[in-house]
């Protein structure tokens, strides 16, 4: 028998440091992709998707408030998707993250382009969702009714949850991403439904309607993916 220990099952120290640079490169590519998609959406909002084609289509409080708040809401979804795209090894999760990242980055860019065109700030100084003033006949899916502006929108992940997502790996990353993104989609639906019904411009109503269809489909998919992994959805915050 040989006295030389068998090291075939031990990790290769030279290979381990390479994993983090690979993840960093993937994150960088995702960030660069987001910048490109945001720019394309912004240009579409300013140069192509002009929602003020007619004098009668001046934006109202709902148009402006929706564009401001949904841009912020989308920004976190893009951030979460970038983390999952860079860190997950599950192809189904990576495909979903890529779809959400590219779609919502483009939509956020478009809404920011409109706000620029309307000479409105990108973020409301008065808090979120204050433009949703007529809630009497608007019962939204699984979220509490609110009155006036709020400081945190429904479905948004906390700083602690975002930090946990950034640190997670493997199946734990996939599960937490699906949980947070499902809640995020569900939390945004009241704003989407309200803007679909009450925005003054055709462009904002059309975008909100498109968002609603996409996010409902993605929410159904994430619910199924969580069930397959035997992971429970998060309660609305």
C-alpha positions as CSV (number, residue, x, y, z in Angstrom):
1,X,0.0,0.0,0.0
2,X,1.2,3.5,-0.7
3,X,1.6,6.0,2.1
4,X,0.8,8.9,-0.2
5,X,-2.7,10.3,0.8
6,X,-5.4,10.3,-1.8
7,X,-6.2,14.0,-2.6
8,X,-8.4,13.3,-5.6
9,X,-11.6,14.2,-3.7
10,X,-10.1,17.4,-2.2
11,X,-11.0,20.8,-3.7
12,X,-8.4,22.3,-6.0
13,X,-7.2,25.5,-4.2
14,X,-6.2,27.0,-7.6
15,X,-9.7,26.5,-8.9
16,X,-11.7,28.1,-6.1
17,X,-10.6,31.7,-6.6
18,X,-11.6,31.5,-10.2
19,X,-15.3,31.0,-9.2
20,X,-15.7,34.5,-7.8
21,X,-14.2,36.3,-10.8
22,X,-16.5,34.3,-13.1
23,X,-19.5,35.4,-11.0
24,X,-18.2,39.0,-11.0
25,X,-17.8,39.0,-14.8
26,X,-21.3,37.6,-15.2
27,X,-22.6,40.4,-12.9
28,X,-20.7,43.0,-14.9
29,X,-22.2,41.7,-18.2
30,X,-25.6,41.8,-16.7
31,X,-25.1,45.4,-15.5
32,X,-23.9,46.4,-19.0
33,X,-26.9,44.7,-20.5
34,X,-29.3,46.6,-18.1
35,X,-27.6,49.9,-19.1
36,X,-28.2,49.2,-22.8
37,X,-31.8,48.1,-22.3
38,X,-32.5,51.1,-20.1
39,X,-31.0,53.4,-22.7
40,X,-33.1,51.8,-25.4
41,X,-36.3,52.2,-23.3
42,X,-35.4,55.8,-22.5
43,X,-34.9,56.7,-26.1
44,X,-38.2,55.0,-27.0
45,X,-39.9,57.1,-24.3
46,X,-38.5,60.3,-25.5
47,X,-38.1,59.9,-29.3
48,X,-40.5,57.2,-30.3
49,X,-43.1,56.4,-27.7
50,X,-44.4,59.9,-27.3
51,X,-47.5,59.7,-25.2
52,X,-48.5,63.3,-26.0
53,X,-49.5,62.8,-29.6
54,X,-52.6,64.9,-29.0
55,X,-53.3,67.9,-26.9
56,X,-56.1,66.0,-25.1
57,X,-53.5,63.5,-23.9
58,X,-51.7,65.7,-21.4
59,X,-50.5,63.5,-18.5
60,X,-52.4,63.6,-15.3
61,X,-51.4,62.7,-11.7
62,X,-51.9,59.0,-12.4
63,X,-49.7,59.0,-15.4
64,X,-46.9,60.8,-13.6
65,X,-47.2,59.0,-10.3
66,X,-47.3,55.6,-12.0
67,X,-44.2,56.3,-14.1
68,X,-42.3,57.5,-11.0
69,X,-43.3,54.8,-8.6
70,X,-43.2,51.9,-11.1
71,X,-39.8,52.9,-12.2
72,X,-38.6,52.5,-8.6
73,X,-40.4,49.3,-8.2
74,X,-38.9,47.9,-11.5
75,X,-35.4,49.0,-10.5
76,X,-35.4,46.6,-7.6
77,X,-36.8,43.8,-9.8
78,X,-33.9,44.4,-12.2
79,X,-31.4,44.3,-9.3
80,X,-32.8,41.0,-8.0
81,X,-32.8,39.5,-11.5
82,X,-29.2,40.5,-12.0
83,X,-28.2,38.7,-8.8
84,X,-30.1,35.5,-9.9
85,X,-28.8,35.7,-13.4
86,X,-25.2,35.9,-12.2
87,X,-25.4,33.4,-9.3
88,X,-27.9,30.7,-10.2
89,X,-27.0,27.5,-11.9
90,X,-30.6,26.5,-12.6
91,X,-31.4,27.2,-16.2
92,X,-35.1,27.8,-15.6
93,X,-34.4,30.4,-13.0
94,X,-31.7,32.1,-15.2
95,X,-34.2,32.3,-18.1
96,X,-36.9,33.8,-15.9
97,X,-34.4,36.3,-14.4
98,X,-33.2,37.3,-17.9
99,X,-36.7,37.9,-19.1
100,X,-37.6,40.0,-16.1
101,X,-34.4,42.0,-16.2
102,X,-34.6,42.9,-19.9
103,X,-38.4,43.6,-19.9
104,X,-38.5,45.7,-16.8
105,X,-35.3,47.6,-17.6
106,X,-36.7,48.6,-20.9
107,X,-40.1,49.6,-19.4
108,X,-38.3,51.6,-16.7
109,X,-36.3,53.4,-19.3
110,X,-39.4,54.2,-21.2
111,X,-41.2,55.6,-18.2
112,X,-38.1,57.7,-17.3
113,X,-38.1,59.0,-20.8
114,X,-41.7,60.2,-20.4
115,X,-40.9,61.8,-17.1
116,X,-38.1,63.7,-18.7
117,X,-40.4,64.8,-21.5
118,X,-43.0,65.9,-19.0
119,X,-40.4,67.9,-17.0
120,X,-41.2,65.8,-13.9
121,X,-38.8,64.4,-11.3
122,X,-37.9,60.8,-11.7
123,X,-38.9,60.1,-8.0
124,X,-41.8,61.8,-6.2
125,X,-40.7,63.8,-3.2
126,X,-44.0,63.0,-1.4
127,X,-43.7,59.3,-1.0
128,X,-45.2,56.5,-3.1
129,X,-48.7,55.7,-4.3
130,X,-50.3,59.0,-3.3
131,X,-51.7,59.3,-6.8
132,X,-54.0,56.3,-6.1
133,X,-56.7,58.5,-4.6
134,X,-59.9,56.6,-5.6
135,X,-59.7,53.3,-3.9
136,X,-63.4,52.8,-3.2
137,X,-64.1,50.4,-6.0
138,X,-60.5,49.1,-6.4
139,X,-60.1,45.9,-4.4
140,X,-56.7,44.6,-5.2
141,X,-55.2,41.2,-5.1
142,X,-54.1,40.3,-1.6
143,X,-52.8,43.7,-0.5
144,X,-54.1,46.0,2.1
145,X,-55.9,49.2,1.2
146,X,-54.0,52.3,1.9
147,X,-54.9,56.0,2.2
148,X,-52.4,58.6,1.0
149,X,-48.7,58.3,0.2
150,X,-46.6,55.6,1.7
151,X,-42.9,55.3,2.3
152,X,-42.5,51.7,1.1
153,X,-44.4,50.1,-1.7
154,X,-46.0,46.7,-1.3
155,X,-43.9,43.8,-2.4
156,X,-40.6,45.6,-2.1
157,X,-37.7,43.6,-0.6
158,X,-36.1,45.0,2.5
159,X,-32.4,45.8,2.7
160,X,-31.9,42.7,4.8
161,X,-33.7,40.5,2.2
162,X,-31.6,42.0,-0.6
163,X,-28.4,41.3,1.3
164,X,-29.5,37.7,2.0
165,X,-30.2,37.2,-1.7
166,X,-26.8,38.6,-2.6
167,X,-25.1,36.1,-0.3
168,X,-27.2,33.0,-1.1
169,X,-26.0,30.3,-3.4
170,X,-27.3,27.2,-5.1
171,X,-30.9,26.1,-4.4
172,X,-31.2,28.6,-1.6
173,X,-30.6,31.4,-4.0
174,X,-33.1,30.1,-6.5
175,X,-35.8,29.7,-3.8
176,X,-35.2,33.1,-2.2
177,X,-35.2,34.8,-5.7
178,X,-38.5,33.1,-6.6
179,X,-40.1,34.0,-3.2
180,X,-39.0,37.7,-3.4
181,X,-39.9,38.1,-7.0
182,X,-43.3,36.6,-6.7
183,X,-44.1,38.9,-3.8
184,X,-42.6,41.8,-5.7
185,X,-44.9,41.1,-8.8
186,X,-48.0,40.7,-6.6
187,X,-47.2,43.9,-4.7
188,X,-47.0,45.9,-7.9
189,X,-50.3,44.7,-9.3
190,X,-52.5,47.3,-7.5
191,X,-50.5,50.1,-9.2
192,X,-50.7,48.4,-12.6
193,X,-54.4,47.8,-12.4
194,X,-55.1,51.3,-11.2
195,X,-53.1,52.9,-14.0
196,X,-54.7,50.6,-16.6
197,X,-58.1,51.9,-15.5
198,X,-57.4,55.6,-14.7
199,X,-54.3,56.9,-16.6
200,X,-55.1,59.8,-18.9
201,X,-52.8,58.9,-21.7
202,X,-53.1,56.0,-24.1
203,X,-49.4,55.2,-23.8
204,X,-49.5,54.8,-20.0
205,X,-52.7,52.8,-20.1
206,X,-51.3,50.5,-22.8
207,X,-48.0,50.0,-21.0
208,X,-49.7,49.2,-17.7
209,X,-52.0,46.7,-19.4
210,X,-49.1,45.0,-21.0
211,X,-47.3,44.9,-17.6
212,X,-50.3,43.3,-16.0
213,X,-50.5,40.5,-18.5
214,X,-46.8,39.7,-18.3
215,X,-46.5,39.9,-14.5
216,X,-49.6,37.7,-14.0
217,X,-48.1,35.1,-16.3
218,X,-44.7,35.3,-14.6
219,X,-46.4,35.1,-11.1
220,X,-48.2,31.9,-12.2
221,X,-44.9,30.4,-13.4
222,X,-43.1,31.4,-10.1
223,X,-45.9,29.9,-8.1
224,X,-45.4,26.6,-10.0
225,X,-41.6,26.7,-9.7
226,X,-41.9,27.2,-5.9
227,X,-44.3,24.3,-5.6
228,X,-41.9,22.1,-7.5
229,X,-39.2,23.0,-5.0
230,X,-41.5,22.5,-2.1
231,X,-41.0,26.1,-1.0
232,X,-43.9,28.3,0.4
233,X,-44.5,31.8,-1.1
234,X,-43.9,34.8,1.2
235,X,-46.8,36.7,2.7
236,X,-47.3,40.2,1.4
237,X,-45.4,42.8,3.4
